[in-house]
Amino acid sequence: MSHSGSAQWRACIRDDRAAIRGAGIVLGDRHVLTCAHILLPQIAGAEARRPDQDFQVELVGHRAAGPAPRGRVSDGCWKPPQDDQRVDLALLGLAEPLPYGSGPVLRRLPSGARRAVRMFGFPATVPTGVWARTRLAGDGGPGGVWIQLDSEPTGPALEPGFSGTAVFDEETEHVLGIVVSYLAGRGSALSWMIPVETIIRYLPRVRGWVSGDSAVGSRWRRAWPVSRRR
């Protein structure tokens, strides 16, 4: 699959003052998947309430004239970070459907896969966007339900502006997850993504855009609280 396929569904998410908050990935013709924390104010309340505002969704893979589509968090699709930090997800619903396409394929990650991946973020130093490449290192993060990413030594490291962006498999262009966190510090090469398996656990509405068999092993089942509310 060519790089002009799934990668065209990249999105830059801005607030009502057009300030960049982070990134996202368009699903279907009316939804954008991203991280909840990029939609929160600088000082979030203890309950991290769902933002009651519109966000601008700049479709960087479709440089069209006219104003950027606007969207807000869909009902039931606000999953901000809690004490266990395992989930940090939000699904924006666009005010109007897009006139083209159906979005990328989200792919469950085979257990033990160690693949080269790439992502497009919007750091303060390059607000128009920049590609970074990493390699999947294995299970990690809170509860072991994230995936650690190791950056290439000669390329850009992940930093603020990459959160919420899609992680593309270099070989297939499938979306394997979204970037959620990075290790702060100059030259840090460590970051993490929320894989598709975890995303659909907490945002069942996303399941319709997912392909592939379940990758959940016995260790992941133990890591997820059985009684956790979605």
Accessible surface in RSA format (square Angstrom, percent):
REM  Atomic radii and reference values for relative SASA: ProtOr
REM  Chains: A
REM  Algorithm: Lee & Richards
REM  Probe-radius: 1.40
REM  Slices: 20
REM RES _ NUM      All-atoms   Total-Side   Main-Chain    Non-polar    All polar
REM                ABS   REL    ABS   REL    ABS   REL    ABS   REL    ABS   REL
RES MET A   1   135.42  70.1  67.32  44.6  68.10 162.1  78.40  66.7  57.02  75.5
RES SER A   2    70.65  59.7  53.99  72.1  16.66  38.4  51.57 109.8  19.09  26.7
RES HIS A   3    94.00  51.4  84.20  58.5   9.80  25.1  64.25  66.2  29.74  34.6
RES SER A   4    85.32  72.1  67.18  89.7  18.14  41.8  55.20 117.5  30.12  42.2
RES GLY A   5    19.53  24.1   0.00   N/A  19.53  24.1  19.53  53.6   0.00   0.0
RES SER A   6     6.97   5.9   4.24   5.7   2.72   6.3   1.32   2.8   5.65   7.9
RES ALA A   7     2.70   2.5   2.70   4.2   0.00   0.0   2.70   3.8   0.00   0.0
RES GLN A   8    55.71  31.2  52.80  38.6   2.91   6.9   9.33  19.9  46.38  35.2
RES TRP A   9    12.01   4.8  11.53   5.6   0.48   1.1   6.35   3.4   5.66   9.2
RES ARG A  10    36.97  15.5  36.62  18.7   0.35   0.8   3.26   4.5  33.71  20.4
RES ALA A  11     0.74   0.7   0.00   0.0   0.74   1.7   0.00   0.0   0.74   2.0
RES CYS A  12     0.53   0.4   0.53   0.6   0.00   0.0   0.10   0.3   0.43   0.5
RES ILE A  13     0.00   0.0   0.00   0.0   0.00   0.0   0.00   0.0   0.00   0.0
RES ARG A  14    56.78  23.8  56.78  28.9   0.00   0.0   8.00  10.9  48.78  29.6
RES ASP A  15     7.93   5.6   7.93   7.9   0.00   0.0   2.36   5.6   5.57   5.6
RES ASP A  16    95.47  66.9  69.51  69.2  25.95  61.4  19.58  46.1  75.89  75.7
RES ARG A  17   198.55  83.4 169.16  86.2  29.39  70.0  73.53 100.5 125.02  75.8
RES ALA A  18    46.85  43.1  41.17  63.5   5.68  12.9  41.67  58.7   5.18  13.7
RES ALA A  19    46.88  43.1  37.02  57.1   9.86  22.4  46.88  66.0   0.00   0.0
RES ILE A  20    50.08  28.5  22.42  16.7  27.66  66.7  22.42  16.1  27.66  75.1
RES ARG A  21    56.19  23.6  37.23  19.0  18.96  45.1  15.67  21.4  40.52  24.6
RES GLY A  22     0.29   0.4   0.00   N/A   0.29   0.4   0.29   0.8   0.00   0.0
RES ALA A  23     0.92   0.8   0.92   1.4   0.00   0.0   0.92   1.3   0.00   0.0
RES GLY A  24     1.17   1.4   0.00   N/A   1.17   1.4   0.00   0.0   1.17   2.6
RES ILE A  25     0.03   0.0   0.03   0.0   0.00   0.0   0.03   0.0   0.00   0.0
RES VAL A  26     0.00   0.0   0.00   0.0   0.00   0.0   0.00   0.0   0.00   0.0
RES LEU A  27     0.00   0.0   0.00   0.0   0.00   0.0   0.00   0.0   0.00   0.0
RES GLY A  28    10.28  12.7   0.00   N/A  10.28  12.7  10.28  28.2   0.00   0.0
RES ASP A  29    62.39  43.7  59.91  59.6   2.48   5.9   7.68  18.1  54.72  54.6
RES ARG A  30    98.80  41.5  98.46  50.2   0.34   0.8  26.12  35.7  72.68  44.0
RES HIS A  31    38.61  21.1  38.61  26.8   0.00   0.0  27.55  28.4  11.06  12.9
RES VAL A  32     0.00   0.0   0.00   0.0   0.00   0.0   0.00   0.0   0.00   0.0
RES LEU A  33     0.45   0.3   0.45   0.3   0.00   0.0   0.45   0.3   0.00   0.0
RES THR A  34     0.00   0.0   0.00   0.0   0.00   0.0   0.00   0.0   0.00   0.0
RES CYS A  35     0.00   0.0   0.00   0.0   0.00   0.0   0.00   0.0   0.00   0.0
RES ALA A  36     0.00   0.0   0.00   0.0   0.00   0.0   0.00   0.0   0.00   0.0
RES HIS A  37    66.28  36.2  55.74  38.7  10.54  27.0  42.57  43.9  23.71  27.6
RES ILE A  38    10.17   5.8   3.35   2.5   6.82  16.4   9.22   6.6   0.95   2.6
RES LEU A  39     1.92   1.1   0.00   0.0   1.92   4.8   0.00   0.0   1.92   5.2
RES LEU A  40    22.68  12.6  16.89  12.1   5.79  14.5  16.89  11.9   5.79  15.6
RES PRO A  41    83.44  60.8  70.26  64.0  13.18  47.9  77.27  63.8   6.18  38.4
RES GLN A  42   182.50 102.1 146.58 107.1  35.92  85.5  62.15 132.3 120.35  91.3
RES ILE A  43   159.57  90.8 140.56 104.7  19.01  45.8 143.66 103.4  15.91  43.2
RES ALA A  44    44.04  40.5  19.35  29.9  24.70  56.2  19.68  27.7  24.37  64.6
RES GLY A  45    47.16  58.2   0.00   N/A  47.16  58.2  32.35  88.8  14.81  33.2
RES ALA A  46   116.69 107.3  64.12  99.0  52.57 119.6  76.84 108.2  39.85 105.6
RES GLU A  47   119.44  68.6  97.92  74.1  21.52  51.2  43.99  85.1  75.45  61.6
RES ALA A  48    11.86  10.9  10.26  15.8   1.60   3.6  10.90  15.4   0.96   2.5
RES ARG A  49   173.14  72.7 156.69  79.9  16.46  39.2  68.20  93.2 104.95  63.6
RES ARG A  50   104.35  43.8  86.72  44.2  17.63  42.0  19.74  27.0  84.62  51.3
RES PRO A  51    16.47  12.0   2.68   2.4  13.79  50.1  12.89  10.6   3.58  22.2
RES ASP A  52   125.01  87.6  95.44  95.0  29.57  69.9  37.29  87.8  87.72  87.5
RES GLN A  53    61.41  34.3  57.96  42.4   3.45   8.2  22.36  47.6  39.05  29.6
RES ASP A  54    48.34  33.9  43.45  43.2   4.89  11.6   5.13  12.1  43.21  43.1
RES PHE A  55     0.09   0.0   0.08   0.0   0.01   0.0   0.09   0.1   0.00   0.0
RES GLN A  56    35.59  19.9  35.59  26.0   0.00   0.0   2.74   5.8  32.85  24.9
RES VAL A  57     0.00   0.0   0.00   0.0   0.00   0.0   0.00   0.0   0.00   0.0
RES GLU A  58    42.75  24.5  42.16  31.9   0.59   1.4  21.40  41.4  21.35  17.4
RES LEU A  59    13.54   7.5   7.58   5.4   5.96  15.0   7.58   5.3   5.96  16.0
RES VAL A  60     7.93   5.2   1.23   1.1   6.70  16.2   1.23   1.1   6.70  18.2
RES GLY A  61    25.07  30.9   0.00   N/A  25.07  30.9   4.05  11.1  21.01  47.1
RES HIS A  62    43.60  23.8  33.49  23.3  10.11  25.9  23.88  24.6  19.72  22.9
RES ARG A  63   157.67  66.2 116.36  59.3  41.31  98.3  74.68 102.1  82.98  50.3
RES ALA A  64    73.60  67.7  42.92  66.2  30.68  69.8  50.45  71.0  23.15  61.3
RES ALA A  65   110.45 101.6  69.05 106.6  41.40  94.2  79.89 112.5  30.55  80.9
RES GLY A  66    58.31  71.9   0.00   N/A  58.31  71.9  28.55  78.4  29.76  66.7
RES PRO A  67   134.93  98.3 104.70  95.4  30.23 109.9 116.58  96.2  18.36 114.1
RES ALA A  68    33.44  30.7  13.50  20.8  19.94  45.3  19.10  26.9  14.33  38.0
RES PRO A  69    38.46  28.0  26.66  24.3  11.80  42.9  38.46  31.8   0.00   0.0
RES ARG A  70    93.73  39.4  89.86  45.8   3.87   9.2  45.38  62.0  48.35  29.3
RES GLY A  71     2.49   3.1   0.00   N/A   2.49   3.1   2.49   6.8   0.00   0.0
RES ARG A  72   103.09  43.3 102.35  52.2   0.74   1.8  48.23  65.9  54.87  33.3
RES VAL A  73     7.65   5.0   0.31   0.3   7.34  17.7   0.31   0.3   7.34  19.9
RES SER A  74    15.72  13.3   7.62  10.2   8.10  18.7  12.09  25.8   3.63   5.1
RES ASP A  75   103.79  72.7  96.89  96.4   6.90  16.3  35.23  82.9  68.56  68.4
RES GLY A  76    65.64  81.0   0.00   N/A  65.64  81.0  42.88 117.7  22.76  51.0
RES CYS A  77     3.35   2.5   3.35   3.7   0.00   0.0   0.00   0.0   3.35   3.6
RES TRP A  78    34.71  13.9  21.08  10.2  13.62  32.0  20.89  11.1  13.81  22.4
RES LYS A  79    32.94  16.1  30.76  18.9   2.18   5.2  16.15  14.5  16.79  17.9
RES PRO A  80    10.92   8.0  10.54   9.6   0.39   1.4  10.54   8.7   0.39   2.4
RES PRO A  81    36.94  26.9  22.70  20.7  14.24  51.8  22.70  18.7  14.24  88.5
RES GLN A  82    83.74  46.8  77.39  56.6   6.36  15.1  28.35  60.3  55.40  42.0
RES ASP A  83   150.80 105.6 122.59 122.0  28.21  66.7  43.19 101.6 107.62 107.3
RES ASP A  84    48.09  33.7  31.20  31.1  16.89  39.9  35.51  83.6  12.58  12.5
RES GLN A  85    89.34  50.0  87.87  64.2   1.46   3.5  34.34  73.1  54.99  41.7
RES ARG A  86    41.30  17.3  41.30  21.1   0.00   0.0   0.00   0.0  41.30  25.0
RES VAL A  87     2.76   1.8   2.76   2.5   0.00   0.0   2.76   2.4   0.00   0.0
RES ASP A  88     9.15   6.4   9.15   9.1   0.00   0.0   1.95   4.6   7.20   7.2
RES LEU A  89     0.00   0.0   0.00   0.0   0.00   0.0   0.00   0.0   0.00   0.0
RES ALA A  90     0.00   0.0   0.00   0.0   0.00   0.0   0.00   0.0   0.00   0.0
RES LEU A  91     0.00   0.0   0.00   0.0   0.00   0.0   0.00   0.0   0.00   0.0
RES LEU A  92     0.00   0.0   0.00   0.0   0.00   0.0   0.00   0.0   0.00   0.0
RES GLY A  93    17.68  21.8   0.00   N/A  17.68  21.8  12.04  33.1   5.63  12.6
RES LEU A  94     6.12   3.4   0.11   0.1   6.01  15.1   0.11   0.1   6.01  16.2
RES ALA A  95    62.55  57.5  43.76  67.5  18.80  42.8  55.03  77.5   7.53  19.9
RES GLU A  96   124.75  71.6 120.39  91.1   4.36  10.4  53.40 103.3  71.36  58.3
RES PRO A  97    64.28  46.8  49.55  45.2  14.73  53.5  49.55  40.9  14.73  91.5
RES LEU A  98    15.18   8.5   5.92   4.2   9.26  23.3   6.09   4.3   9.10  24.5
RES PRO A  99   119.57  87.1  75.51  68.8  44.06 160.2  89.43  73.8  30.14 187.3
RES TYR A 100    67.78  31.6  58.46  33.3   9.32  24.3  61.08  45.9   6.70   8.3
RES GLY A 101    53.14  65.5   0.00   N/A  53.14  65.5  26.47  72.6  26.67  59.7
RES SER A 102    80.87  68.3  73.33  97.9   7.54  17.4  41.13  87.6  39.74  55.7
RES GLY A 103    16.42  20.3   0.00   N/A  16.42  20.3   0.00   0.0  16.42  36.8
RES PRO A 104     9.05   6.6   0.00   0.0   9.05  32.9   4.02   3.3   5.03  31.3
RES VAL A 105    59.54  39.2  57.93  52.4   1.61   3.9  59.11  51.4   0.43   1.2
RES LEU A 106     0.75   0.4   0.75   0.5   0.00   0.0   0.75   0.5   0.00   0.0
RES ARG A 107    90.56  38.0  90.56  46.2   0.00   0.0   7.12   9.7  83.44  50.6
RES ARG A 108    35.89  15.1  32.38  16.5   3.51   8.4   1.13   1.5  34.76  21.1
RES LEU A 109    14.63   8.1  11.87   8.5   2.76   6.9  12.07   8.5   2.56   6.9
RES PRO A 110    80.40  58.6  70.03  63.8  10.38  37.7  79.33  65.5   1.07   6.7
RES SER A 111   106.28  89.8  69.64  92.9  36.64  84.4  40.68  86.6  65.60  91.9
RES GLY A 112    77.61  95.7   0.00   N/A  77.61  95.7  43.00 118.0  34.62  77.5
RES ALA A 113    23.43  21.5   4.76   7.3  18.67  42.5  15.86  22.3   7.57  20.1
RES ARG A 114   138.57  58.2 116.17  59.2  22.40  53.3  54.59  74.6  83.99  50.9
RES ARG A 115    69.76  29.3  65.83  33.6   3.93   9.3  17.87  24.4  51.89  31.4
RES ALA A 116    32.95  30.3  28.45  43.9   4.50  10.2  28.45  40.1   4.50  11.9
RES VAL A 117     0.22   0.1   0.00   0.0   0.22   0.5   0.00   0.0   0.22   0.6
RES ARG A 118     8.77   3.7   8.77   4.5   0.00   0.0   0.00   0.0   8.77   5.3
RES MET A 119     0.00   0.0   0.00   0.0   0.00   0.0   0.00   0.0   0.00   0.0
RES PHE A 120    17.20   8.6  16.47  10.2   0.73   1.9  16.47  10.0   0.73   2.1
RES GLY A 121     0.00   0.0   0.00   N/A   0.00   0.0   0.00   0.0   0.00   0.0
RES PHE A 122     7.31   3.7   2.70   1.7   4.60  12.0   2.70   1.6   4.60  13.2
RES PRO A 123     2.50   1.8   2.46   2.2   0.04   0.2   2.46   2.0   0.04   0.3
RES ALA A 124    99.35  91.3  66.48 102.6  32.87  74.8  76.92 108.3  22.43  59.4
RES THR A 125   114.15  81.2  81.51  82.6  32.64  77.8  81.49 109.4  32.66  49.4
RES VAL A 126    55.44  36.5  53.90  48.8   1.54   3.7  55.44  48.2   0.00   0.0
RES PRO A 127    68.57  50.0  65.90  60.1   2.68   9.7  66.09  54.6   2.48  15.4
RES THR A 128   104.61  74.4  93.44  94.7  11.17  26.6  82.17 110.4  22.45  33.9
RES GLY A 129    13.77  17.0   0.00   N/A  13.77  17.0   0.00   0.0  13.77  30.8
RES VAL A 130    39.70  26.1  36.86  33.4   2.83   6.8  39.70  34.5   0.00   0.0
RES TRP A 131    69.52  27.9  60.11  29.1   9.41  22.1  42.09  22.4  27.43  44.5
RES ALA A 132     1.30   1.2   0.00   0.0   1.30   3.0   1.30   1.8   0.00   0.0
RES ARG A 133    92.55  38.9  89.32  45.5   3.22   7.7  20.95  28.6  71.60  43.4
RES THR A 134     2.25   1.6   0.00   0.0   2.25   5.4   0.23   0.3   2.02   3.0
RES ARG A 135   102.33  43.0 102.27  52.1   0.05   0.1  21.83  29.8  80.50  48.8
RES LEU A 136     0.18   0.1   0.18   0.1   0.00   0.0   0.18   0.1   0.00   0.0
RES ALA A 137    38.06  35.0   9.17  14.1  28.89  65.7  10.13  14.3  27.92  74.0
RES GLY A 138    27.47  33.9   0.00   N/A  27.47  33.9  27.41  75.2   0.06   0.1
RES ASP A 139    73.42  51.4  42.71  42.5  30.70  72.6   9.58  22.5  63.84  63.7
RES GLY A 140    17.33  21.4   0.00   N/A  17.33  21.4  17.33  47.6   0.00   0.0
RES GLY A 141    34.07  42.0   0.00   N/A  34.07  42.0  13.55  37.2  20.51  45.9
RES PRO A 142    35.24  25.7  22.72  20.7  12.52  45.5  34.25  28.3   0.99   6.1
RES GLY A 143    32.78  40.4   0.00   N/A  32.78  40.4  17.61  48.3  15.16  34.0
RES GLY A 144    11.60  14.3   0.00   N/A  11.60  14.3   8.30  22.8   3.30   7.4
RES VAL A 145     0.00   0.0   0.00   0.0   0.00   0.0   0.00   0.0   0.00   0.0
RES TRP A 146    22.38   9.0  22.38  10.8   0.00   0.0  22.38  11.9   0.00   0.0
RES ILE A 147     5.84   3.3   5.84   4.4   0.00   0.0   5.84   4.2   0.00   0.0
RES GLN A 148    49.51  27.7  49.51  36.2   0.00   0.0   1.60   3.4  47.90  36.3
RES LEU A 149     0.00   0.0   0.00   0.0   0.00   0.0   0.00   0.0   0.00   0.0
RES ASP A 150    43.05  30.2  40.52  40.3   2.53   6.0  20.43  48.1  22.62  22.6
RES SER A 151    13.77  11.6   2.69   3.6  11.09  25.5   1.79   3.8  11.99  16.8
RES GLU A 152    76.80  44.1  71.14  53.8   5.67  13.5  24.67  47.7  52.13  42.6
RES PRO A 153   134.71  98.2  94.75  86.4  39.96 145.3 105.52  87.1  29.19 181.4
RES THR A 154   134.09  95.4  95.65  97.0  38.44  91.6  79.13 106.3  54.96  83.1
RES GLY A 155    32.61  40.2   0.00   N/A  32.61  40.2  17.03  46.7  15.58  34.9
RES PRO A 156    61.66  44.9  48.64  44.3  13.01  47.3  60.30  49.8   1.35   8.4
RES ALA A 157    30.83  28.3  22.53  34.8   8.30  18.9  22.53  31.7   8.30  22.0
RES LEU A 158    10.78   6.0   0.83   0.6   9.95  25.0   0.83   0.6   9.95  26.8
RES GLU A 159    66.45  38.1  64.93  49.1   1.52   3.6  14.62  28.3  51.83  42.3
RES PRO A 160    79.72  58.1  73.15  66.7   6.57  23.9  77.65  64.1   2.07  12.9
RES GLY A 161    11.82  14.6   0.00   N/A  11.82  14.6   5.19  14.2   6.64  14.9
RES PHE A 162     1.60   0.8   1.60   1.0   0.00   0.0   1.60   1.0   0.00   0.0
RES SER A 163     9.87   8.3   9.52  12.7   0.34   0.8   2.61   5.6   7.25  10.2
RES GLY A 164     0.00   0.0   0.00   N/A   0.00   0.0   0.00   0.0   0.00   0.0
RES THR A 165     1.90   1.3   1.90   1.9   0.00   0.0   0.00   0.0   1.90   2.9
RES ALA A 166     0.94   0.9   0.40   0.6   0.54   1.2   0.40   0.6   0.54   1.4
RES VAL A 167     0.00   0.0   0.00   0.0   0.00   0.0   0.00   0.0   0.00   0.0
RES PHE A 168     0.07   0.0   0.07   0.0   0.00   0.0   0.07   0.0   0.00   0.0
RES ASP A 169     5.89   4.1   5.89   5.9   0.00   0.0   0.00   0.0   5.89   5.9
RES GLU A 170    48.53  27.9  37.19  28.1  11.34  27.0  17.07  33.0  31.46  25.7
RES GLU A 171   133.67  76.7 109.60  82.9  24.07  57.3  46.41  89.8  87.26  71.2
RES THR A 172    39.68  28.2  35.56  36.1   4.12   9.8  38.45  51.6   1.23   1.9
RES GLU A 173     0.26   0.2   0.26   0.2   0.00   0.0   0.26   0.5   0.00   0.0
RES HIS A 174    38.68  21.1  38.68  26.9   0.00   0.0  21.71  22.4  16.97  19.7
RES VAL A 175     0.82   0.5   0.82   0.7   0.00   0.0   0.82   0.7   0.00   0.0
RES LEU A 176     3.22   1.8   3.22   2.3   0.00   0.0   3.22   2.3   0.00   0.0
RES GLY A 177     0.24   0.3   0.00   N/A   0.24   0.3   0.24   0.7   0.00   0.0
RES ILE A 178     0.16   0.1   0.16   0.1   0.00   0.0   0.16   0.1   0.00   0.0
RES VAL A 179     3.04   2.0   3.04   2.8   0.00   0.0   3.04   2.6   0.00   0.0
RES VAL A 180     6.17   4.1   1.81   1.6   4.36  10.5   1.81   1.6   4.36  11.8
RES SER A 181    35.52  30.0  31.77  42.4   3.75   8.6  10.17  21.7  25.35  35.5
RES TYR A 182    71.83  33.5  57.89  32.9  13.94  36.3  34.26  25.7  37.57  46.3
RES LEU A 183    89.58  49.9  86.84  62.1   2.74   6.9  87.81  61.7   1.77   4.8
RES ALA A 184    78.54  72.2  58.20  89.8  20.34  46.3  59.09  83.2  19.45  51.5
RES GLY A 185    53.24  65.7   0.00   N/A  53.24  65.7  35.62  97.8  17.62  39.5
RES ARG A 186   251.12 105.4 204.66 104.3  46.47 110.6  87.57 119.7 163.56  99.1
RES GLY A 187    70.22  86.6   0.00   N/A  70.22  86.6  36.63 100.5  33.58  75.2
RES SER A 188    23.17  19.6   9.00  12.0  14.17  32.6  19.85  42.3   3.33   4.7
RES ALA A 189    45.25  41.6  39.39  60.8   5.87  13.3  40.51  57.0   4.75  12.6
RES LEU A 190    61.50  34.3  57.95  41.5   3.55   8.9  58.20  40.9   3.30   8.9
RES SER A 191     0.66   0.6   0.66   0.9   0.00   0.0   0.66   1.4   0.00   0.0
RES TRP A 192    44.13  17.7  44.13  21.4   0.00   0.0  41.54  22.1   2.59   4.2
RES MET A 193     0.00   0.0   0.00   0.0   0.00   0.0   0.00   0.0   0.00   0.0
RES ILE A 194     0.00   0.0   0.00   0.0   0.00   0.0   0.00   0.0   0.00   0.0
RES PRO A 195     0.62   0.4   0.62   0.6   0.00   0.0   0.62   0.5   0.00   0.0
RES VAL A 196     0.29   0.2   0.29   0.3   0.00   0.0   0.29   0.3   0.00   0.0
RES GLU A 197    12.46   7.2  11.77   8.9   0.69   1.6   1.59   3.1  10.87   8.9
RES THR A 198     0.00   0.0   0.00   0.0   0.00   0.0   0.00   0.0   0.00   0.0
RES ILE A 199     0.56   0.3   0.56   0.4   0.00   0.0   0.56   0.4   0.00   0.0
RES ILE A 200     3.09   1.8   3.09   2.3   0.00   0.0   3.09   2.2   0.00   0.0
RES ARG A 201    58.50  24.6  55.55  28.3   2.95   7.0   9.80  13.4  48.70  29.5
RES TYR A 202     4.01   1.9   4.01   2.3   0.00   0.0   3.78   2.8   0.23   0.3
RES LEU A 203     0.96   0.5   0.66   0.5   0.30   0.8   0.96   0.7   0.00   0.0
RES PRO A 204    52.46  38.2  45.21  41.2   7.25  26.3  45.43  37.5   7.03  43.7
RES ARG A 205   116.53  48.9  95.85  48.9  20.68  49.2  45.65  62.4  70.88  43.0
RES VAL A 206     0.00   0.0   0.00   0.0   0.00   0.0   0.00   0.0   0.00   0.0
RES ARG A 207   106.07  44.5 100.97  51.5   5.10  12.1  54.26  74.2  51.81  31.4
RES GLY A 208    75.47  93.1   0.00   N/A  75.47  93.1  40.14 110.2  35.32  79.1
RES TRP A 209    62.90  25.2  51.85  25.1  11.05  25.9  47.88  25.5  15.02  24.4
RES VAL A 210    25.89  17.0   0.59   0.5  25.30  61.0   1.56   1.4  24.33  66.0
RES SER A 211    39.75  33.6  33.49  44.7   6.26  14.4  38.56  82.1   1.19   1.7
RES GLY A 212    25.25  31.1   0.00   N/A  25.25  31.1   9.75  26.8  15.50  34.7
RES ASP A 213   132.61  92.9 116.31 115.8  16.30  38.5  36.29  85.4  96.32  96.1
RES SER A 214    72.21  61.0  43.42  57.9  28.79  66.3  37.00  78.8  35.21  49.3
RES ALA A 215    22.74  20.9   5.12   7.9  17.62  40.1  13.93  19.6   8.81  23.3
RES VAL A 216    22.57  14.8  11.66  10.6  10.90  26.3  11.82  10.3  10.75  29.2
RES GLY A 217    36.24  44.7   0.00   N/A  36.24  44.7  34.23  93.9   2.02   4.5
RES SER A 218    72.45  61.2  64.65  86.3   7.80  18.0  37.28  79.4  35.17  49.3
RES ARG A 219   106.62  44.8 104.88  53.5   1.75   4.2  61.04  83.4  45.58  27.6
RES TRP A 220    21.59   8.7  21.54  10.4   0.05   0.1  19.82  10.6   1.77   2.9
RES ARG A 221   145.73  61.2 135.79  69.2   9.94  23.7  55.84  76.3  89.89  54.5
RES ARG A 222   176.17  74.0 142.06  72.4  34.11  81.2  80.34 109.8  95.83  58.1
RES ALA A 223    19.09  17.6   6.37   9.8  12.72  28.9  16.83  23.7   2.26   6.0
RES TRP A 224    15.82   6.3  13.33   6.5   2.49   5.9  13.41   7.2   2.41   3.9
RES PRO A 225    50.60  36.9  37.25  34.0  13.36  48.6  50.34  41.6   0.26   1.6
RES VAL A 226   141.84  93.3 119.70 108.4  22.14  53.3 120.80 105.0  21.04  57.1
RES SER A 227   104.42  88.2  77.32 103.2  27.10  62.4  54.51 116.1  49.91  69.9
RES ARG A 228    65.23  27.4  44.02  22.4  21.21  50.5  18.67  25.5  46.56  28.2
RES ARG A 229   218.71  91.8 196.91 100.4  21.80  51.9  79.35 108.4 139.36  84.5
RES ARG A 230   135.97  57.1  97.63  49.8  38.34  91.3  38.76  53.0  97.21  58.9
END  Absolute sums over single chains surface
CHAIN  1 A    10874.7       8145.4       2729.4       5768.2       5106.5
END  Absolute sums over all chains
TOTAL         10874.7       8145.4       2729.4       5768.2       5106.5
